[in-house]
């Protein structure tokens, strides 16, 4: 059933950039294909820029409530309270005449809701299940957050009972740095889309530019990749467009214990990449470069291992050693 979500992601207008071949994305798409057909509340968890709203709209579009417009509530907005009150009034009154339609409500950034709004939301989800209203109406909630809500609960910022009522299913969206094998396809999608919109030629990237984009950690995720793609399309010269990105890169020497870092966050990422490379190298040496056995030992897919070998330059190093 996962192909339902995958096809919708790849072919529906405005959502193509969520498609991907990474195992985490394929698993996510399969889950979406199953839960979209239900009325169970969904909590989308992921860093900023990972596509939470796109998935919320996809779930709505694949659901039985797709005939009614999706109601979006930006929880960080000052209008969040009035919008929730409007949702409550509309549904408690049966839609204001005629045969009322059920609806999906998307709570964007649910961790931003203040205490009053959290109480109002609890009144719409008394049992953590889809709520029937006059006229046989049903409310289905899809929420998103970039925070760890359990930490928010411990800090006294989020109500525990509300958390358990909105997380009927939790979908975790992987950051772009964990699905780098999808970068080429995502770039091709953005180049095609943006070139058409901006009436510019589709750019061609050299191997140096692609290696730079592949080695970058993408803290802004897919949204940042789209912005970089737009810059390349507008400028028309990848070298110039990527100058700022190149300047932020940190070089981690393979044989030197010291490296330059500009922040603790960068240092952590650099150390993580170095440790990953060393683990992969050790597994390959222990299996005499039997990649399938090494992948099993590392508990990752064979395809992911091949990608990481290429990404870390281990294959080139092995070739040089003969």
Order of alpha helices (4+ residues) and beta strands (2+ residues): alpha-alpha-beta-alpha-beta-alpha-beta-alpha-beta-beta-alpha-alpha-beta-alpha-alpha-alpha-alpha-alpha-alpha-alpha-alpha-alpha
